Every structure is written in C-alpha cells, then in structure tokens.
Amino acid sequence: MAQPKIEIYTLEWCPYCRRTKAFFKSKDLSYEEYDIADEKNKQEMQERSGGEKTVPQIFIDGENIGGYDELIKLKSSDEMQEIWGMAESDFHEELWDVIIIGAGPAGLSAAIYAARKGLKVLVLAVAIGGQVIETDMIDNYIGIPDTDGQTLIKSFWDHMDKYEVRAELGEKVVDIVCADEKVVEAGQQVDEKAGKKTGEKEKGNEVDQGWEKEEANVNAKNIFKLKLADDRTVRAKSLIVASGTKKRELGVPGENKFKNSGVYYCAICDGFLYAGEDVAVVGGGNSGLEAALDLAKLDCQVSLIETNDHLQGDNVLQEQVLSRDSIKVFYSCRVKEILGDEQVKEIKVRDKDTGEINTIQVAAVFVEIGLTPNVGFIYDLVATNSRDEIIIDKKNKTDVRGIWAAGDVTDIEAKQIIIATAEGALAALEVNKYLNEI
Ligand SMILES: Cc1cc2nc3c(=O)[nH]c(=O)nc-3n(C[C@H](O)[C@H](O)[C@H](O)COP(=O)(O)OP(=O)(O)OC[C@H]3O[C@@H](n4cnc5c(N)ncnc54)[C@H](O)[C@@H]3O)c2cc1C
C-alpha cells in the first residue's frame, strides 16, 4: 500500500513541530514540511485549516487532523489503522525485561544503560524529549556548553539508537497493573499495595479508565501489564517510570473550551500567530516572564497576571519585564474565567486584596503556572508525596517491587537534565541487579 501524503505546517522553534517530525520519522513515514515563517505558507495553512492559529497543523491525504495531541489521539483510532499498519509492529506480544516509560533525558539514559547490560528493553513515550525539546538554550550540561534542547535530545536518541533498544513514540501508557497468574508461585506473600486499584480516578487531568483489574497475585516475580491508549497491553518484568512533568492548568471556566483557540501552554509555539495583539500571560515565574518577553518581541501588548504581590522569576528576567512598556503586570490577581465566542475575547481577573473583579480584553491567554508530574497512569500503584511526585529511595526504587522511577517525575528536588540522566542510569543498573536475582 502506498504511503498517504503527510504535510506539516511548522515553525522552526516550535517543540510540538519537532515532536511531530520525530514521531513520523520513528514510524518511517515521510512528510512534506512548510515553514509558516514564510507568509505564503502561513496564509495557506490558515485557509486549509479554517483559520487555525497554532502549529503544527498536520494534513493526511489533504485532510486536516490538527496538531500533535490530535495526531496521537487519532493514532489510537481504528480509522487510522491503515496508515499506522505500515509501521505498526508486534512489540506488545513480547515479555520485556524492562519497559521504560518516557523518552526524555531520564528515559533515554536508562535505555542506554539497560541495553548495555544486555536487557531486552522497550521505551514507550508519548513524544521524544519531554521538556528538553522546549528548551532553547542549555548551558549547564557538562561537556556540551551552548547547546539547545533539540540538539541535545537528538544526540541522546542517536546514542540510544546504537544499541538494541526498541523505542516506540506516540504511545501513551494509561494504566498499569501488577500480576500475571502464570508467574505466581504458591505460598508467596501478596503485596497489599500492588494490584489494589479501584474504579475510575482522575489525576492530573488524565483519566485512569478503570479497566478490569486482575486479582492482586503479586509476588517476588512481579510482572507488569501496561495498558496503552489504543487498548493494547504490553508486559514487562520490571519498569522504569521516567514520565517527567507537564504544564499545570488553571482549572477555571473557559479554559477547556478555548484550548487551542485562545488558551495555550507554550508561548513560543503559539504566540507567533497573535503578533501585534493584546494577550495575557498567567504566571510570574521564569517561564511566565520568558513568555511575556517573547510575546512583547512580537509587538503584543501583554497583561502579566501574578498571584503574589511580587514577581517570582530570576532578577535579570524581572528587570527586563519591568522595563518594557508593552508588559503590564497585575499583582495579587487571579484569573477567574476565560470568555469569548469562537475565540477568546476577555478574561475576568480578581484582585485578591480588594476583591474587585476586572475584565481584560485579550485575544489569547498563555498559561505558565508551573509543572505537575505525569503520574495519572501509576498514581494508585506507587507511593507519591503531596506534590504527586513518585517517592524513591537512594537507588531510585519505588515502594513497589520491580518498579523504579527516574527524573522529574520523582521526589528528587533538583529538576535538571544532568540529574535526570544520572537517575535513569542508576535505575537501569538497579533493574539489572534485580533481574539477575529473581
Ligand atoms: C522551559 C524549561 C527550561 C529548562 N531548562 C533547563 C536547562 O537549561 N538545564 C537543565 O539541566 N534543565 C532544564 N530544564 C529541566 C529539564 O528539562 C528536565 O529536568 C528534564 O527534561 C527532565 O527529564 P525527564 O526525562 O525526567 O522528563 P521529561 O523531559 O519531561 O520527559 C518525559 C517523557 O515522558 C513521556 N511521557 C509522559 N507521560 C507519558 C505516558 N503516560 N506514557 C508514555 N510516555 C509518557 C513524555 O512524552 C516524555 O518523553 C528546563 C525545563 C523547562 C520546562
């Protein structure tokens, strides 16, 4: 069967565009790319997509399917099986020594170390690179000064590619259960915690779909069954959770309704199409300050909403923000609602000191209020702290036998690339020891 025609409208600096291209490459699917920095391509994209203002916009055989998130959702549907059928494979039929969830620094480093120990390794990830791919300037990765996220993660990926690692992008793990009756040995103690999952639970905006749970036949030889977004399951003798973090959401009325039509979580991806307009940035930490500056450079008038009576980010960024006439800071304020018709038109903001509600007219809202761990799929299985981070010991082990965690998803305080890679390596070495012992 001939490959369908895949077209992607992109911007050079957009992380979701990089994820989309990496996804198609990993499936051996070729594509045509149009950079919307070229005005002609920008107009063409908007005409073909009914006025979409966000990149990437993906077209398959001429039909607009949306951006990366829509691509991954669609990937799981029957409708698209013909396309993915060309690249789809049998990885779900194997029993893996270790499945690594995540293809950021922690996951890729774990994969290299595990493969070098001769383990049968599967990496499952929604997208390549996690947060790193959103980072333009990285100066603190030892030995590689002045790099950027895309270059660094590509070098991690290429390094991993030298080994016998099976890596599948576009695969979202939605649930995990322990237990496989085939390996249960009579008389062994049942782990009280593992396998004790119940019903539906919503955590971090991910819904644990409460699929049929097996009995808690959990013992010294835990086998883990992972459920993927398209309902397939995969099995492994051990797991390394390296699923990182995602952007925190506001949780106010209007946020869901206007996602991708005025509410965004990545100013460098989606700010471009609001050049010259009035916009709001929510959050006065480093990410919020950087977003406000990026948007000001696009001639936007920026309302920066900060809940405290002072900005939070680095002094150097604060000074730049405060010196810009086009950025107005609203201190001690909280966004209460986002309003509009087809597109965002205004936000309601409450002053915490006076209780006064103000309306600010904006065409888009960029939410930059921090990060939250990606734990929805494992929340009921392993212990987490009050910030929903997975609790690990000095050897990156969780409280469930056979499950390790590494990187930003854990309760390790410093969230940095070099630390995530070191944790991934340590977790893989510990997994190897564990598999040799059982
Ligand atoms: C704007 C910004 C700038 C930064 N700058 C720097 C810097 O200059 N220097 C530095 O050292 N650090 C920096 N950091 C921090 C650094 O990016 C992180 O510490 C690092 O990326 C953590 O790596 P990780 O592998 O733990 O997680 P991530 O990089 O977040 O990767 C997580 C992976 O898990 C996958 N995933 C998530 N959920 C699932 C699921 N359910 N199923 C399957 N896969 C899943 C994701 O697709 C992704 O592949 C920055 C972070 C940000 C946000």
Ligand as a Chemical Component Dictionary entry (heavy atoms), coordinates in Angstrom:
data_LIG
# 
_chem_comp.id                   LIG 
_chem_comp.type                 NON-POLYMER 
_chem_comp.pdbx_formal_charge   0 
_chem_comp.three_letter_code    LIG 
# 
loop_
_chem_comp_atom.comp_id 
_chem_comp_atom.atom_id 
_chem_comp_atom.alt_atom_id 
_chem_comp_atom.type_symbol 
_chem_comp_atom.charge 
_chem_comp_atom.model_Cartn_x 
_chem_comp_atom.model_Cartn_y 
_chem_comp_atom.model_Cartn_z 
_chem_comp_atom.pdbx_ordinal 
LIG C1  C1  C 0 11.411 25.747 29.900 1  
LIG C2  C2  C 0 12.394 24.795 30.562 2  
LIG C3  C3  C 0 13.747 25.063 30.525 3  
LIG C4  C4  C 0 14.664 24.174 31.133 4  
LIG N1  N1  N 0 15.999 24.464 31.070 5  
LIG C5  C5  C 0 16.907 23.590 31.591 6  
LIG C6  C6  C 0 18.318 23.828 31.489 7  
LIG O1  O1  O 0 18.757 24.823 30.903 8  
LIG N2  N2  N 0 19.168 22.905 32.047 9  
LIG C7  C7  C 0 18.702 21.783 32.692 10 
LIG O2  O2  O 0 19.527 20.984 33.152 11 
LIG N3  N3  N 0 17.386 21.544 32.804 12 
LIG C8  C8  C 0 16.465 22.401 32.275 13 
LIG N4  N4  N 0 15.126 22.155 32.395 14 
LIG C9  C9  C 0 14.682 20.937 33.125 15 
LIG C10 C10 C 0 14.831 19.679 32.259 16 
LIG O3  O3  O 0 14.208 19.884 31.013 17 
LIG C11 C11 C 0 14.234 18.498 32.992 18 
LIG O4  O4  O 0 14.876 18.345 34.236 19 
LIG C12 C12 C 0 14.377 17.194 32.189 20 
LIG O5  O5  O 0 13.770 17.313 30.928 21 
LIG C13 C13 C 0 13.721 16.038 32.943 22 
LIG O6  O6  O 0 13.842 14.894 32.175 23 
LIG P1  P1  P 0 12.845 13.646 32.355 24 
LIG O7  O7  O 0 13.370 12.608 31.439 25 
LIG O8  O8  O 0 12.704 13.333 33.791 26 
LIG O9  O9  O 0 11.394 14.152 31.904 27 
LIG P2  P2  P 0 10.863 14.824 30.590 28 
LIG O10 O10 O 0 11.933 15.532 29.875 29 
LIG O11 O11 O 0 9.673  15.613 30.997 30 
LIG O12 O12 O 0 10.383 13.594 29.669 31 
LIG C14 C14 C 0 9.212  12.879 29.961 32 
LIG C15 C15 C 0 8.924  11.838 28.900 33 
LIG O13 O13 O 0 7.844  11.015 29.345 34 
LIG C16 C16 C 0 6.862  10.869 28.307 35 
LIG N5  N5  N 0 5.555  10.583 28.923 36 
LIG C17 C17 C 0 4.869  11.320 29.840 37 
LIG N6  N6  N 0 3.715  10.692 30.181 38 
LIG C18 C18 C 0 3.686  9.529  29.491 39 
LIG C19 C19 C 0 2.749  8.442  29.406 40 
LIG N7  N7  N 0 1.611  8.425  30.111 41 
LIG N8  N8  N 0 3.032  7.393  28.572 42 
LIG C20 C20 C 0 4.184  7.383  27.844 43 
LIG N9  N9  N 0 5.099  8.405  27.880 44 
LIG C21 C21 C 0 4.848  9.442  28.693 45 
LIG C22 C22 C 0 6.960  12.182 27.562 46 
LIG O14 O14 O 0 6.393  12.062 26.258 47 
LIG C23 C23 C 0 8.486  12.367 27.542 48 
LIG O15 O15 O 0 9.064  11.583 26.527 49 
LIG C24 C24 C 0 14.184 23.003 31.793 50 
LIG C25 C25 C 0 12.811 22.742 31.817 51 
LIG C26 C26 C 0 11.906 23.616 31.213 52 
LIG C27 C27 C 0 10.424 23.301 31.240 53 
# 
loop_
_chem_comp_bond.comp_id 
_chem_comp_bond.atom_id_1 
_chem_comp_bond.atom_id_2 
_chem_comp_bond.value_order 
_chem_comp_bond.pdbx_ordinal 
LIG C1  C2  SING 1  
LIG C2  C3  SING 2  
LIG C2  C26 DOUB 3  
LIG C3  C4  DOUB 4  
LIG C4  N1  SING 5  
LIG C4  C24 SING 6  
LIG N1  C5  DOUB 7  
LIG C5  C6  SING 8  
LIG C5  C8  SING 9  
LIG C6  O1  DOUB 10 
LIG C6  N2  SING 11 
LIG N2  C7  SING 12 
LIG C7  O2  DOUB 13 
LIG C7  N3  SING 14 
LIG N3  C8  DOUB 15 
LIG C8  N4  SING 16 
LIG N4  C9  SING 17 
LIG N4  C24 SING 18 
LIG C9  C10 SING 19 
LIG C10 O3  SING 20 
LIG C10 C11 SING 21 
LIG C11 O4  SING 22 
LIG C11 C12 SING 23 
LIG C12 O5  SING 24 
LIG C12 C13 SING 25 
LIG C13 O6  SING 26 
LIG O6  P1  SING 27 
LIG P1  O7  DOUB 28 
LIG P1  O8  SING 29 
LIG P1  O9  SING 30 
LIG O9  P2  SING 31 
LIG P2  O10 DOUB 32 
LIG P2  O11 SING 33 
LIG P2  O12 SING 34 
LIG O12 C14 SING 35 
LIG C14 C15 SING 36 
LIG C15 O13 SING 37 
LIG C15 C23 SING 38 
LIG O13 C16 SING 39 
LIG C16 N5  SING 40 
LIG C16 C22 SING 41 
LIG N5  C17 SING 42 
LIG N5  C21 SING 43 
LIG C17 N6  DOUB 44 
LIG N6  C18 SING 45 
LIG C18 C19 SING 46 
LIG C18 C21 DOUB 47 
LIG C19 N7  SING 48 
LIG C19 N8  DOUB 49 
LIG N8  C20 SING 50 
LIG C20 N9  DOUB 51 
LIG N9  C21 SING 52 
LIG C22 O14 SING 53 
LIG C22 C23 SING 54 
LIG C23 O15 SING 55 
LIG C24 C25 DOUB 56 
LIG C25 C26 SING 57 
LIG C26 C27 SING 58 
# 
